[in-house]
Amino acid sequence: MSKYTLLFICTTLLSYGQIRKGDAFRNKIDSLNRVAFDAPVRVAKMTDSMLVIAKQKKRSVDIGLLLLVKGITETCMGNNGKALKYHMRSYAIFDSLNLNEGKVFSLGNLAAVELNMENYPKARLYLNRALQITDKKDFNNLKNIYVNLGVSYDHAGDYHKAIEYYQKAIPYMQQSQNYNSVAMNFHNMAVAYGELKDFKNAEYYSLKALEYQKKSGSERTLAIVTLALGDLYTDYNQLEKAKKYLDIAGKTARALKTPYYIQAYYEEYYEWLKKKGNYKQAAVYSDSLIAITNKINSEDRLQATTELEARFENNIKSKEIELLKVQKKLQATEIKKNETWRYILALITVLCIIIIFILYRNYKLNQKANQLLSQEKDALEKQNLRLENENILVQFETLKNQVSPHFLFNSLNALSSLIKTNQQKAVEFTNLFSKIFRNTLELKDRHLITLAEELQHVNAYLQLQKMRFDDNLVLDVQIDSQALNGFLPPFSLQMVIENAVKHNIISSEAPLYISISNTGDFLRVTNNLQQRNYVEDSTKTGLKNIISRYKYITTLQPVFEIRNDQFVVELPIIKEENE
């Protein structure tokens, strides 16, 4: 039954967006379109006359619409090659005007012709192109496209897919009062169900189609629906019903004078005669059928159709080439724009590199300058330290130089006292003093001397003082042998003992007891405290000198204090000589 599936060639031009309300010429074109299927020969002649007028008045849109009508008449008369020619010309006009509505009509009619020629993939290609550019509110064209997509699957044998697209068209059909469109859609669904061997649905939708055909009054739809019903009842051996609808179809086809419908009628009546067993009359219809088929499918017509298709495809390709050229220009502009941005980015990158280089160079120069400043600072610090050490050394030397005068001053005071009391002892004192003073001059250039050397010097000094005080001056020395290797500033112990002799009363009634011992890292010197009411002339440098000299040698400092009527002095013993 699929050979009787009806096509929705775009039949309603009044929906076309460029039609102006009240334009009589355009309304007449629409009227021709409506009756083209029923009176294709008469409509073709009238269309030719109107084309002459439209060309004279340069009405490009009207020319495109009239070519569509001309193509429809050729389809109805079985001239598929000529139909393609007119629809392609129509498409070219609408494409040049960039009118999507007109292109949709042209593509739909091209698809219809391709379906008649059983070129289903190409038909779907045209229909999908049309679907892409159709306005979503254009219900009439959307309905036509979905139905014809269903027809393409129907003729290709995919009936379930065909019914799916037929059903998609139903909502759009409900928006219009085009009964003929509804009839054709129900007819197509009936054909699909017939191919699926679903007799119940096939009969139901065929009768629904006939019901809406009566409302529309379309003779063409009547022919195709009754042919389908005759075919359906023949297949299911309901021959009386089949004869009823085939008679209606034959009468309508002859009235329409359309070879396509006449051919279909002969095919179905031939099958009906065979079912009835009337083979003689069937043979007569077979001869007529062959003659009509040969006329429709002549080689010349096929060749013309192929050439027209080629020309149309070339036209489409030329348009695609032009589009590609435009795209290429746009791409070239985009590439140029991108290159400009690349140059700008490259320049920015170079500037950034230069800035980073300058900053890095300045950083390195600053770093080098800071290093030089640091080196100069270190050099200055070392120089200051050297100068400070030299200054300390000078001060230390000054302190050392104070020792000899101090010893000399005290000794001369003692000599003065002896001269007054005992001239003989004064002479012996002078001789011993000269030896001690020579020893003093030898030791004064050293920063440190051993405790053993200092004790030797102190013993010589005490011999000198015993000449003055006899046994009234008592010295007790208790020092560990290991401590003798420690160091003291020269004459520091002697000056402590001098200080004790100078500031205390020494007599037979009040002897002076001096004790020298070591405790840990200190040398302890103690004497009983019996201070004089007056003190011999003094330079007041003795103890201060000791304290000052120790500051330059060690962090340990001497201790001078009174404990339990004893004057106690503790001198740090230095472990190693530091000259």
Secondary structure, DSSP 8 states (H G I E B T S, - for coil): -GGG--------GGG-TT--TT-HHHHHHHHHHHHTTT-HHHHHHHHHHHHHHHHHTT-HHHHHHHHHHHHHHHHHTT-HHHHHHHHHHHHHHHHHHT-HHHHHHHHHHHHHHHHHTT-HHHHHHHHHHHHHHS-TT-HHHHHHHHHHHHHHHHHHT-HHHHHHHHHHHHHHHTTS--HHHHHHHHHHHHHHHHHTT-HHHHHHHHHHHHHHHHHHT-HHHHHHHHHHHHHHHHHTT-HHHHHHHHHHHHHHHHHHT-HHHHHHHHHHHHHHHHHHT-HHHHHHHHHHHHHHHHHHT-HHHHHHHHHHHHHHHHHHHHHHHHHHHHHHHHHHHHHHHHHHHHHHHHHHHHHHHHHHHHHHHHHHHHHHHHHHHHHHHHHHHHHHHHHHHHHHHHHHHHHHHHHHHHHHHHHHHHHHHHHHH-HHHHHHHHHHHHHHHHHHHHHTT-S-EEHHHHHHHHHHHHHHHHHHHGGGEEEEEE--GGGGGSEE-TTHHHHHHHHHHHHB--SSSS-EEEEEEEETTEEEEEEE--B-SS-----S-HHHHHHHHHHTT-S---EEEEETTEEEEEEE-BSS---
